[in-house]
Amino acid sequence: MPAVVGIVQVNSIGSSSVFHIGDVFSISPHSVTKTFAGAGSFNTGDGLYVVNHYSNTNAYDQEGIDMPIAFTL
């Protein structure tokens, strides 16, 4: 069903965002990220006590491409 759209202001659009005005059948944004973090990196809360004396994060990845986004519909 067509719609009447007034003024639209876009401040920013991220790399995996979709901006669409009008009729659409399917919108499916795709994004891939890889995160490396040491021990205790994503801890959240009040009063945490984390002890990681010998933390080592190995960020070496021998694979050139893990899971490419290609030929997706």
PDB file of N, CA, C and O in Angstrom:
ATOM      1  N   MET A   1       0.840  -1.157   0.000  1.00  0.00           N
ATOM      2  CA  MET A   1       0.000   0.000   0.000  1.00  0.00           C
ATOM      3  C   MET A   1       0.901   1.242   0.000  1.00  0.00           C
ATOM      4  O   MET A   1       1.737   1.387   0.892  1.00  0.00           O
ATOM      5  N   PRO A   2       0.753   2.107  -0.949  1.00  0.00           N
ATOM      6  CA  PRO A   2       1.571   3.319  -1.002  1.00  0.00           C
ATOM      7  C   PRO A   2       1.306   4.227   0.194  1.00  0.00           C
ATOM      8  O   PRO A   2       0.201   4.268   0.735  1.00  0.00           O
ATOM      9  N   ALA A   3       2.332   4.941   0.585  1.00  0.00           N
ATOM     10  CA  ALA A   3       2.225   5.854   1.717  1.00  0.00           C
ATOM     11  C   ALA A   3       2.734   7.223   1.308  1.00  0.00           C
ATOM     12  O   ALA A   3       3.576   7.344   0.418  1.00  0.00           O
ATOM     13  N   VAL A   4       2.221   8.244   1.958  1.00  0.00           N
ATOM     14  CA  VAL A   4       2.690   9.608   1.735  1.00  0.00           C
ATOM     15  C   VAL A   4       3.696   9.917   2.831  1.00  0.00           C
ATOM     16  O   VAL A   4       3.381   9.840   4.018  1.00  0.00           O
ATOM     17  N   VAL A   5       4.915  10.270   2.419  1.00  0.00           N
ATOM     18  CA  VAL A   5       5.984  10.538   3.369  1.00  0.00           C
ATOM     19  C   VAL A   5       6.324  12.012   3.302  1.00  0.00           C
ATOM     20  O   VAL A   5       6.504  12.569   2.219  1.00  0.00           O
ATOM     21  N   GLY A   6       6.413  12.639   4.458  1.00  0.00           N
ATOM     22  CA  GLY A   6       6.759  14.053   4.523  1.00  0.00           C
ATOM     23  C   GLY A   6       8.266  14.234   4.520  1.00  0.00           C
ATOM     24  O   GLY A   6       8.987  13.505   3.839  1.00  0.00           O
ATOM     25  N   ILE A   7       8.727  15.191   5.270  1.00  0.00           N
ATOM     26  CA  ILE A   7      10.160  15.501   5.339  1.00  0.00           C
ATOM     27  C   ILE A   7      10.879  14.416   6.117  1.00  0.00           C
ATOM     28  O   ILE A   7      10.406  13.970   7.163  1.00  0.00           O
ATOM     29  N   VAL A   8      12.028  13.992   5.601  1.00  0.00           N
ATOM     30  CA  VAL A   8      12.848  12.970   6.252  1.00  0.00           C
ATOM     31  C   VAL A   8      14.231  13.549   6.465  1.00  0.00           C
ATOM     32  O   VAL A   8      14.832  14.099   5.542  1.00  0.00           O
ATOM     33  N   GLN A   9      14.736  13.425   7.681  1.00  0.00           N
ATOM     34  CA  GLN A   9      16.096  13.874   7.978  1.00  0.00           C
ATOM     35  C   GLN A   9      16.897  12.674   8.465  1.00  0.00           C
ATOM     36  O   GLN A   9      16.511  12.013   9.430  1.00  0.00           O
ATOM     37  N   VAL A  10      18.012  12.393   7.799  1.00  0.00           N
ATOM     38  CA  VAL A  10      18.886  11.291   8.168  1.00  0.00           C
ATOM     39  C   VAL A  10      20.174  11.886   8.712  1.00  0.00           C
ATOM     40  O   VAL A  10      20.894  12.578   7.992  1.00  0.00           O
ATOM     41  N   ASN A  11      20.471  11.618   9.985  1.00  0.00           N
ATOM     42  CA  ASN A  11      21.700  12.133  10.585  1.00  0.00           C
ATOM     43  C   ASN A  11      22.898  11.259  10.256  1.00  0.00           C
ATOM     44  O   ASN A  11      23.969  11.770   9.928  1.00  0.00           O
ATOM     45  N   SER A  12      22.726   9.951  10.341  1.00  0.00           N
ATOM     46  CA  SER A  12      23.817   9.043   9.987  1.00  0.00           C
ATOM     47  C   SER A  12      23.250   7.658   9.717  1.00  0.00           C
ATOM     48  O   SER A  12      22.195   7.286  10.230  1.00  0.00           O
ATOM     49  N   ILE A  13      23.972   6.912   8.907  1.00  0.00           N
ATOM     50  CA  ILE A  13      23.612   5.532   8.598  1.00  0.00           C
ATOM     51  C   ILE A  13      24.871   4.690   8.777  1.00  0.00           C
ATOM     52  O   ILE A  13      25.921   5.009   8.220  1.00  0.00           O
ATOM     53  N   GLY A  14      24.761   3.630   9.545  1.00  0.00           N
ATOM     54  CA  GLY A  14      25.902   2.752   9.792  1.00  0.00           C
ATOM     55  C   GLY A  14      26.201   1.857   8.614  1.00  0.00           C
ATOM     56  O   GLY A  14      25.491   1.867   7.608  1.00  0.00           O
ATOM     57  N   SER A  15      27.263   1.082   8.749  1.00  0.00           N
ATOM     58  CA  SER A  15      27.714   0.239   7.634  1.00  0.00           C
ATOM     59  C   SER A  15      26.764  -0.915   7.339  1.00  0.00           C
ATOM     60  O   SER A  15      26.712  -1.382   6.201  1.00  0.00           O
ATOM     61  N   SER A  16      26.016  -1.385   8.323  1.00  0.00           N
ATOM     62  CA  SER A  16      25.079  -2.485   8.085  1.00  0.00           C
ATOM     63  C   SER A  16      23.633  -2.023   8.222  1.00  0.00           C
ATOM     64  O   SER A  16      22.758  -2.814   8.575  1.00  0.00           O
ATOM     65  N   SER A  17      23.382  -0.762   7.948  1.00  0.00           N
ATOM     66  CA  SER A  17      22.038  -0.195   8.097  1.00  0.00           C
ATOM     67  C   SER A  17      21.276  -0.228   6.787  1.00  0.00           C
ATOM     68  O   SER A  17      21.853  -0.400   5.713  1.00  0.00           O
ATOM     69  N   VAL A  18      19.955  -0.058   6.900  1.00  0.00           N
ATOM     70  CA  VAL A  18      19.080   0.004   5.734  1.00  0.00           C
ATOM     71  C   VAL A  18      18.206   1.242   5.881  1.00  0.00           C
ATOM     72  O   VAL A  18      17.571   1.433   6.918  1.00  0.00           O
ATOM     73  N   PHE A  19      18.167   2.084   4.849  1.00  0.00           N
ATOM     74  CA  PHE A  19      17.279   3.236   4.815  1.00  0.00           C
ATOM     75  C   PHE A  19      16.390   3.073   3.604  1.00  0.00           C
ATOM     76  O   PHE A  19      16.865   3.111   2.468  1.00  0.00           O
ATOM     77  N   HIS A  20      15.106   2.892   3.838  1.00  0.00           N
ATOM     78  CA  HIS A  20      14.193   2.624   2.733  1.00  0.00           C
ATOM     79  C   HIS A  20      12.898   3.382   2.976  1.00  0.00           C
ATOM     80  O   HIS A  20      12.352   3.365   4.080  1.00  0.00           O
ATOM     81  N   ILE A  21      12.417   4.041   1.942  1.00  0.00           N
ATOM     82  CA  ILE A  21      11.115   4.716   2.007  1.00  0.00           C
ATOM     83  C   ILE A  21      10.282   4.170   0.854  1.00  0.00           C
ATOM     84  O   ILE A  21      10.702   4.225  -0.302  1.00  0.00           O
ATOM     85  N   GLY A  22       9.124   3.653   1.165  1.00  0.00           N
ATOM     86  CA  GLY A  22       8.243   3.130   0.128  1.00  0.00           C
ATOM     87  C   GLY A  22       7.927   1.661   0.355  1.00  0.00           C
ATOM     88  O   GLY A  22       8.186   1.113   1.426  1.00  0.00           O
ATOM     89  N   ASP A  23       7.369   1.039  -0.662  1.00  0.00           N
ATOM     90  CA  ASP A  23       6.991  -0.365  -0.565  1.00  0.00           C
ATOM     91  C   ASP A  23       8.227  -1.249  -0.683  1.00  0.00           C
ATOM     92  O   ASP A  23       9.156  -0.946  -1.432  1.00  0.00           O
ATOM     93  N   VAL A  24       8.222  -2.328   0.057  1.00  0.00           N
ATOM     94  CA  VAL A  24       9.346  -3.257   0.034  1.00  0.00           C
ATOM     95  C   VAL A  24       8.827  -4.662   0.330  1.00  0.00           C
ATOM     96  O   VAL A  24       7.908  -4.839   1.129  1.00  0.00           O
ATOM     97  N   PHE A  25       9.415  -5.641  -0.312  1.00  0.00           N
ATOM     98  CA  PHE A  25       9.037  -7.035  -0.070  1.00  0.00           C
ATOM     99  C   PHE A  25       9.875  -7.628   1.053  1.00  0.00           C
ATOM    100  O   PHE A  25       9.345  -8.264   1.964  1.00  0.00           O
ATOM    101  N   SER A  26      11.181  -7.417   0.983  1.00  0.00           N
ATOM    102  CA  SER A  26      12.065  -8.011   1.980  1.00  0.00           C
ATOM    103  C   SER A  26      13.296  -7.134   2.157  1.00  0.00           C
ATOM    104  O   SER A  26      13.914  -6.721   1.176  1.00  0.00           O
ATOM    105  N   ILE A  27      13.653  -6.849   3.403  1.00  0.00           N
ATOM    106  CA  ILE A  27      14.889  -6.141   3.723  1.00  0.00           C
ATOM    107  C   ILE A  27      15.699  -7.026   4.655  1.00  0.00           C
ATOM    108  O   ILE A  27      15.213  -7.415   5.717  1.00  0.00           O
ATOM    109  N   SER A  28      16.915  -7.344   4.277  1.00  0.00           N
ATOM    110  CA  SER A  28      17.745  -8.195   5.128  1.00  0.00           C
ATOM    111  C   SER A  28      19.195  -7.723   5.084  1.00  0.00           C
ATOM    112  O   SER A  28      19.969  -8.177   4.241  1.00  0.00           O
ATOM    113  N   PRO A  29      19.566  -6.818   5.982  1.00  0.00           N
ATOM    114  CA  PRO A  29      20.966  -6.370   6.021  1.00  0.00           C
ATOM    115  C   PRO A  29      21.870  -7.479   6.550  1.00  0.00           C
ATOM    116  O   PRO A  29      21.459  -8.288   7.382  1.00  0.00           O
ATOM    117  N   HIS A  30      23.086  -7.505   6.063  1.00  0.00           N
ATOM    118  CA  HIS A  30      24.055  -8.525   6.477  1.00  0.00           C
ATOM    119  C   HIS A  30      25.309  -7.840   6.979  1.00  0.00           C
ATOM    120  O   HIS A  30      25.770  -6.860   6.394  1.00  0.00           O
ATOM    121  N   SER A  31      25.853  -8.354   8.055  1.00  0.00           N
ATOM    122  CA  SER A  31      27.066  -7.790   8.624  1.00  0.00           C
ATOM    123  C   SER A  31      27.862  -8.894   9.303  1.00  0.00           C
ATOM    124  O   SER A  31      27.282  -9.817   9.876  1.00  0.00           O
ATOM    125  N   VAL A  32      29.178  -8.806   9.242  1.00  0.00           N
ATOM    126  CA  VAL A  32      30.057  -9.783   9.881  1.00  0.00           C
ATOM    127  C   VAL A  32      31.106  -9.035  10.675  1.00  0.00           C
ATOM    128  O   VAL A  32      31.722  -8.099  10.165  1.00  0.00           O
ATOM    129  N   THR A  33      31.317  -9.437  11.918  1.00  0.00           N
ATOM    130  CA  THR A  33      32.374  -8.863  12.738  1.00  0.00           C
ATOM    131  C   THR A  33      33.100  -9.969  13.475  1.00  0.00           C
ATOM    132  O   THR A  33      32.543 -11.041  13.712  1.00  0.00           O
ATOM    133  N   LYS A  34      34.333  -9.707  13.833  1.00  0.00           N
ATOM    134  CA  LYS A  34      35.120 -10.641  14.634  1.00  0.00           C
ATOM    135  C   LYS A  34      35.725  -9.844  15.782  1.00  0.00           C
ATOM    136  O   LYS A  34      36.356  -8.811  15.560  1.00  0.00           O
ATOM    137  N   THR A  35      35.535 -10.321  17.001  1.00  0.00           N
ATOM    138  CA  THR A  35      35.989  -9.598  18.181  1.00  0.00           C
ATOM    139  C   THR A  35      37.001 -10.438  18.946  1.00  0.00           C
ATOM    140  O   THR A  35      36.768 -11.614  19.228  1.00  0.00           O
ATOM    141  N   PHE A  36      38.122  -9.822  19.275  1.00  0.00           N
ATOM    142  CA  PHE A  36      39.124 -10.455  20.120  1.00  0.00           C
ATOM    143  C   PHE A  36      39.185  -9.675  21.431  1.00  0.00           C
ATOM    144  O   PHE A  36      39.270  -8.447  21.414  1.00  0.00           O
ATOM    145  N   ALA A  37      39.143 -10.363  22.552  1.00  0.00           N
ATOM    146  CA  ALA A  37      39.216  -9.692  23.845  1.00  0.00           C
ATOM    147  C   ALA A  37      39.871 -10.612  24.854  1.00  0.00           C
ATOM    148  O   ALA A  37      39.744 -11.834  24.775  1.00  0.00           O
ATOM    149  N   GLY A  38      40.563 -10.022  25.789  1.00  0.00           N
ATOM    150  CA  GLY A  38      41.247 -10.790  26.820  1.00  0.00           C
ATOM    151  C   GLY A  38      40.298 -11.233  27.915  1.00  0.00           C
ATOM    152  O   GLY A  38      39.106 -10.930  27.891  1.00  0.00           O
ATOM    153  N   ALA A  39      40.848 -11.952  28.870  1.00  0.00           N
ATOM    154  CA  ALA A  39      40.052 -12.472  29.977  1.00  0.00           C
ATOM    155  C   ALA A  39      39.501 -11.319  30.799  1.00  0.00           C
ATOM    156  O   ALA A  39      40.235 -10.393  31.142  1.00  0.00           O
ATOM    157  N   GLY A  40      38.219 -11.369  31.116  1.00  0.00           N
ATOM    158  CA  GLY A  40      37.587 -10.344  31.926  1.00  0.00           C
ATOM    159  C   GLY A  40      37.231  -9.081  31.175  1.00  0.00           C
ATOM    160  O   GLY A  40      36.912  -8.072  31.804  1.00  0.00           O
ATOM    161  N   SER A  41      37.272  -9.098  29.857  1.00  0.00           N
ATOM    162  CA  SER A  41      37.032  -7.878  29.086  1.00  0.00           C
ATOM    163  C   SER A  41      35.573  -7.441  29.080  1.00  0.00           C
ATOM    164  O   SER A  41      35.294  -6.242  29.097  1.00  0.00           O
ATOM    165  N   PHE A  42      34.653  -8.371  29.056  1.00  0.00           N
ATOM    166  CA  PHE A  42      33.237  -8.035  28.926  1.00  0.00           C
ATOM    167  C   PHE A  42      32.469  -8.180  30.229  1.00  0.00           C
ATOM    168  O   PHE A  42      31.247  -8.323  30.208  1.00  0.00           O
ATOM    169  N   ASN A  43      33.156  -8.146  31.355  1.00  0.00           N
ATOM    170  CA  ASN A  43      32.478  -8.231  32.645  1.00  0.00           C
ATOM    171  C   ASN A  43      31.772  -6.911  32.940  1.00  0.00           C
ATOM    172  O   ASN A  43      32.355  -5.841  32.767  1.00  0.00           O
ATOM    173  N   THR A  44      30.529  -6.983  33.381  1.00  0.00           N
ATOM    174  CA  THR A  44      29.783  -5.790  33.762  1.00  0.00           C
ATOM    175  C   THR A  44      29.124  -6.042  35.108  1.00  0.00           C
ATOM    176  O   THR A  44      28.830  -7.184  35.463  1.00  0.00           O
ATOM    177  N   GLY A  45      28.897  -4.983  35.842  1.00  0.00           N
ATOM    178  CA  GLY A  45      28.226  -5.124  37.120  1.00  0.00           C
ATOM    179  C   GLY A  45      28.844  -4.224  38.163  1.00  0.00           C
ATOM    180  O   GLY A  45      29.840  -3.547  37.909  1.00  0.00           O
ATOM    181  N   ASP A  46      28.243  -4.222  39.347  1.00  0.00           N
ATOM    182  CA  ASP A  46      28.725  -3.402  40.451  1.00  0.00           C
ATOM    183  C   ASP A  46      29.613  -4.242  41.366  1.00  0.00           C
ATOM    184  O   ASP A  46      29.243  -5.351  41.752  1.00  0.00           O
ATOM    185  N   GLY A  47      30.767  -3.718  41.704  1.00  0.00           N
ATOM    186  CA  GLY A  47      31.640  -4.374  42.677  1.00  0.00           C
ATOM    187  C   GLY A  47      32.320  -5.629  42.174  1.00  0.00           C
ATOM    188  O   GLY A  47      32.479  -6.584  42.935  1.00  0.00           O
ATOM    189  N   LEU A  48      32.723  -5.657  40.925  1.00  0.00           N
ATOM    190  CA  LEU A  48      33.434  -6.831  40.405  1.00  0.00           C
ATOM    191  C   LEU A  48      34.867  -6.854  40.916  1.00  0.00           C
ATOM    192  O   LEU A  48      35.510  -5.813  41.050  1.00  0.00           O
ATOM    193  N   TYR A  49      35.348  -8.036  41.193  1.00  0.00           N
ATOM    194  CA  TYR A  49      36.744  -8.238  41.554  1.00  0.00           C
ATOM    195  C   TYR A  49      37.275  -9.339  40.640  1.00  0.00           C
ATOM    196  O   TYR A  49      37.000 -10.519  40.858  1.00  0.00           O
ATOM    197  N   VAL A  50      38.027  -8.955  39.627  1.00  0.00           N
ATOM    198  CA  VAL A  50      38.524  -9.895  38.630  1.00  0.00           C
ATOM    199  C   VAL A  50      40.043  -9.926  38.708  1.00  0.00           C
ATOM    200  O   VAL A  50      40.687  -8.878  38.672  1.00  0.00           O
ATOM    201  N   VAL A  51      40.620 -11.122  38.814  1.00  0.00           N
ATOM    202  CA  VAL A  51      42.069 -11.284  38.868  1.00  0.00           C
ATOM    203  C   VAL A  51      42.478 -12.167  37.696  1.00  0.00           C
ATOM    204  O   VAL A  51      42.122 -13.344  37.638  1.00  0.00           O
ATOM    205  N   ASN A  52      43.218 -11.594  36.776  1.00  0.00           N
ATOM    206  CA  ASN A  52      43.735 -12.329  35.622  1.00  0.00           C
ATOM    207  C   ASN A  52      45.223 -12.001  35.483  1.00  0.00           C
ATOM    208  O   ASN A  52      45.602 -11.078  34.762  1.00  0.00           O
ATOM    209  N   HIS A  53      46.042 -12.758  36.172  1.00  0.00           N
ATOM    210  CA  HIS A  53      47.466 -12.442  36.204  1.00  0.00           C
ATOM    211  C   HIS A  53      48.150 -12.688  34.860  1.00  0.00           C
ATOM    212  O   HIS A  53      48.935 -11.855  34.406  1.00  0.00           O
ATOM    213  N   TYR A  54      47.867 -13.805  34.231  1.00  0.00           N
ATOM    214  CA  TYR A  54      48.582 -14.169  33.013  1.00  0.00           C
ATOM    215  C   TYR A  54      47.630 -14.289  31.829  1.00  0.00           C
ATOM    216  O   TYR A  54      47.574 -15.328  31.172  1.00  0.00           O
ATOM    217  N   SER A  55      46.890 -13.234  31.564  1.00  0.00           N
ATOM    218  CA  SER A  55      45.940 -13.234  30.456  1.00  0.00           C
ATOM    219  C   SER A  55      46.669 -12.949  29.149  1.00  0.00           C
ATOM    220  O   SER A  55      47.478 -12.024  29.073  1.00  0.00           O
ATOM    221  N   ASN A  56      46.387 -13.731  28.137  1.00  0.00           N
ATOM    222  CA  ASN A  56      46.988 -13.554  26.822  1.00  0.00           C
ATOM    223  C   ASN A  56      45.923 -13.844  25.771  1.00  0.00           C
ATOM    224  O   ASN A  56      45.313 -14.913  25.780  1.00  0.00           O
ATOM    225  N   THR A  57      45.701 -12.903  24.874  1.00  0.00           N
ATOM    226  CA  THR A  57      44.722 -13.079  23.805  1.00  0.00           C
ATOM    227  C   THR A  57      45.456 -13.306  22.502  1.00  0.00           C
ATOM    228  O   THR A  57      46.198 -12.439  22.042  1.00  0.00           O
ATOM    229  N   ASN A  58      45.253 -14.470  21.905  1.00  0.00           N
ATOM    230  CA  ASN A  58      45.879 -14.801  20.630  1.00  0.00           C
ATOM    231  C   ASN A  58      44.944 -14.351  19.513  1.00  0.00           C
ATOM    232  O   ASN A  58      43.897 -14.961  19.297  1.00  0.00           O
ATOM    233  N   ALA A  59      45.312 -13.295  18.808  1.00  0.00           N
ATOM    234  CA  ALA A  59      44.465 -12.752  17.746  1.00  0.00           C
ATOM    235  C   ALA A  59      44.917 -13.211  16.369  1.00  0.00           C
ATOM    236  O   ALA A  59      44.445 -12.680  15.363  1.00  0.00           O
ATOM    237  N   TYR A  60      45.814 -14.179  16.298  1.00  0.00           N
ATOM    238  CA  TYR A  60      46.264 -14.675  14.999  1.00  0.00           C
ATOM    239  C   TYR A  60      45.203 -15.599  14.412  1.00  0.00           C
ATOM    240  O   TYR A  60      44.766 -16.547  15.065  1.00  0.00           O
ATOM    241  N   ASP A  61      44.799 -15.322  13.193  1.00  0.00           N
ATOM    242  CA  ASP A  61      43.803 -16.139  12.504  1.00  0.00           C
ATOM    243  C   ASP A  61      44.406 -16.591  11.195  1.00  0.00           C
ATOM    244  O   ASP A  61      44.652 -15.772  10.310  1.00  0.00           O
ATOM    245  N   GLN A  62      44.645 -17.872  11.058  1.00  0.00           N
ATOM    246  CA  GLN A  62      45.314 -18.375   9.862  1.00  0.00           C
ATOM    247  C   GLN A  62      44.398 -18.440   8.644  1.00  0.00           C
ATOM    248  O   GLN A  62      44.875 -18.542   7.514  1.00  0.00           O
ATOM    249  N   GLU A  63      43.093 -18.381   8.865  1.00  0.00           N
ATOM    250  CA  GLU A  63      42.164 -18.404   7.742  1.00  0.00           C
ATOM    251  C   GLU A  63      42.048 -16.997   7.151  1.00  0.00           C
ATOM    252  O   GLU A  63      41.899 -16.025   7.891  1.00  0.00           O
ATOM    253  N   GLY A  64      42.113 -16.889   5.849  1.00  0.00           N
ATOM    254  CA  GLY A  64      41.980 -15.593   5.201  1.00  0.00           C
ATOM    255  C   GLY A  64      40.562 -15.064   5.235  1.00  0.00           C
ATOM    256  O   GLY A  64      40.343 -13.876   5.473  1.00  0.00           O
ATOM    257  N   ILE A  65      39.590 -15.945   4.998  1.00  0.00           N
ATOM    258  CA  ILE A  65      38.176 -15.576   4.999  1.00  0.00           C
ATOM    259  C   ILE A  65      37.431 -16.618   5.824  1.00  0.00           C
ATOM    260  O   ILE A  65      37.504 -17.812   5.534  1.00  0.00           O
ATOM    261  N   ASP A  66      36.714 -16.170   6.851  1.00  0.00           N
ATOM    262  CA  ASP A  66      35.981 -17.107   7.699  1.00  0.00           C
ATOM    263  C   ASP A  66      34.615 -17.454   7.110  1.00  0.00           C
ATOM    264  O   ASP A  66      34.331 -18.619   6.830  1.00  0.00           O
ATOM    265  N   MET A  67      33.775 -16.441   6.924  1.00  0.00           N
ATOM    266  CA  MET A  67      32.446 -16.661   6.360  1.00  0.00           C
ATOM    267  C   MET A  67      32.060 -15.437   5.569  1.00  0.00           C
ATOM    268  O   MET A  67      31.509 -14.492   6.134  1.00  0.00           O
ATOM    269  N   PRO A  68      32.335 -15.423   4.268  1.00  0.00           N
ATOM    270  CA  PRO A  68      32.080 -14.219   3.474  1.00  0.00           C
ATOM    271  C   PRO A  68      30.585 -13.994   3.254  1.00  0.00           C
ATOM    272  O   PRO A  68      29.778 -14.923   3.259  1.00  0.00           O
ATOM    273  N   ILE A  69      30.259 -12.726   3.061  1.00  0.00           N
ATOM    274  CA  ILE A  69      28.893 -12.369   2.684  1.00  0.00           C
ATOM    275  C   ILE A  69      28.894 -12.201   1.178  1.00  0.00           C
ATOM    276  O   ILE A  69      29.219 -11.131   0.663  1.00  0.00           O
ATOM    277  N   ALA A  70      28.532 -13.251   0.483  1.00  0.00           N
ATOM    278  CA  ALA A  70      28.523 -13.203  -0.979  1.00  0.00           C
ATOM    279  C   ALA A  70      27.310 -13.973  -1.492  1.00  0.00           C
ATOM    280  O   ALA A  70      26.939 -15.014  -0.950  1.00  0.00           O
ATOM    281  N   PHE A  71      26.718 -13.453  -2.521  1.00  0.00           N
ATOM    282  CA  PHE A  71      25.592 -14.086  -3.189  1.00  0.00           C
ATOM    283  C   PHE A  71      24.439 -14.332  -2.222  1.00  0.00           C
ATOM    284  O   PHE A  71      23.809 -15.388  -2.279  1.00  0.00           O
ATOM    285  N   THR A  72      24.151 -13.387  -1.338  1.00  0.00           N
ATOM    286  CA  THR A  72      23.009 -13.532  -0.425  1.00  0.00           C
ATOM    287  C   THR A  72      21.828 -12.758  -0.979  1.00  0.00           C
ATOM    288  O   THR A  72      21.996 -11.742  -1.653  1.00  0.00           O
ATOM    289  N   LEU A  73      20.673 -13.232  -0.695  1.00  0.00           N
ATOM    290  CA  LEU A  73      19.455 -12.588  -1.152  1.00  0.00           C
ATOM    291  C   LEU A  73      18.724 -11.966   0.005  1.00  0.00           C
ATOM    292  O   LEU A  73      17.663 -11.371  -0.183  1.00  0.00           O
TER     293      LEU A  73
END
